[in-house]
Amino acid sequence: MRLSLGKQVTRFWYDVDNKLPTHGENYAVLDGVRGLAVFTVLLSHCGVFNMLGQGGLGVWLFFVLSGFLLSIPFVTEPQRAWSIKYTSKFIARRLLRIIPLYYFVILVVIFPKDKNLFWDHLIFAKADGHLWSLKQELIFYIIMPAIFAIIHSIPKIKPWVISLFLLFASFLLDYYLTIDKFSLVGNGKNLPFYCSIFMLGISTAYMWQHIKSKRTSNVYSKLFTILGLLSLAAFFITSKENRLLISDVLEIDILSNHEYLAWDFPWVFGLSCCILILSVLSSHKSSTLNAIFRNKILRMFGVLGYSMYLVHYFVLIFLQQYGISDNKLIIFFLTLSITFLISCVTYGFIEKPFMRLLGSNRPKSQRKDGL
């Protein structure tokens, strides 16, 4: 189905309410969670609203969310982990989801300035700035089917047992898989392989499989709402500036020796992201928490999340280099606006066509847009 130029550019708005995943139901509310991740990274890089350094928390939320959503097909139909045809297609889909837009961005931004640097990024020998996270994602996507094959080599394990096992395994990976044992180049230095954060997302998928199979009372729904709101608050109150403000008011020291908590304790904050996702899914639709993440504007930014993540940093650098303004708030709103406009185009003309390239495993009768 060929769309007009205008419809192609505004395709994201249609997808806010109508897009369907490759498998299963569409967790529309999680687009709002992805929107939170986008804003957290953007606010951090622009250094506004006391959010400097919280970008790591936004990235952990991206990682946990990816681990969760991509696990659903394997959790609901474990036999897929043993299908070479399915796992091959799974990896191909992930490559087509990430690489085309990434290549386009580095071609436009890096190639004109430094061709050698462009080739290094093309083969992922380098991953400067915010691009470090893409290498982490690609490697984990490749090994992900093997993880499920191992999990389901032992039959008849209850989802909550698998979830707790993966939770413990992720903690061990976070503790023992240090830079000296295995590292990935990123942002001009060696970085740990944050597979433990993705594992938390898989653990969350199994726990959600257990929770949704049970009838949860209003008491549990309210409890999840409270836990979710506390997890959401952590995105803001754990920044260094806000910790110092709270310390002054309460006259206590709150880890002032740590510059950026999310980077120093990735597993802990990754777990907070798990709690947020489970809470959003489990809370009542009329709850404050659910209303926050069902907000259409937040979900819109979530749908455009990948484009906005890739583009925003280069827009920010451009505005800073040309001295557009010394006011951080002005820079933030300009970065947000320009990034949004560019992302509308890249989503409609690059992301969406490649999403359709391999087709869908859903029957056509379930595809609302006929694609």
Secondary structure, 3 states (H helix, E strand, C coil): CCCCHHHHHCHHHHHHHHCCCCCCCCCHHHHHHHHHHHHHHHHHHHCCCCCCCCHHHHHHHHHHHHHHHHHHHHHHCHHHHHCHHHHHHHHHHHHHHHHHHHHHHHHHHCCCCCHHHHHHHHCCCCCCHHHHHHHHHHHHHHHHHHHHHHHCCCCCCCHHHHHHHHHHHHHHHHHHCCCCCCEEEECCEEEECCHHHHHHHHHHHHHHHHHHCCCCCHHHHHHHHHHHHHHHHHHHHCCHHHHHHHHHHHCCCCCCCCCCHHHHCHHHHHHHHHHHHHHHHHCCCCCHHHHHHCCHHHHHHHHCHHHHHHHHHHHHHHHHHCCCCCCHHHHHHHHHHHHHHHHHHHHHHHHHHHHHHCCCCCCHHHCCCCC
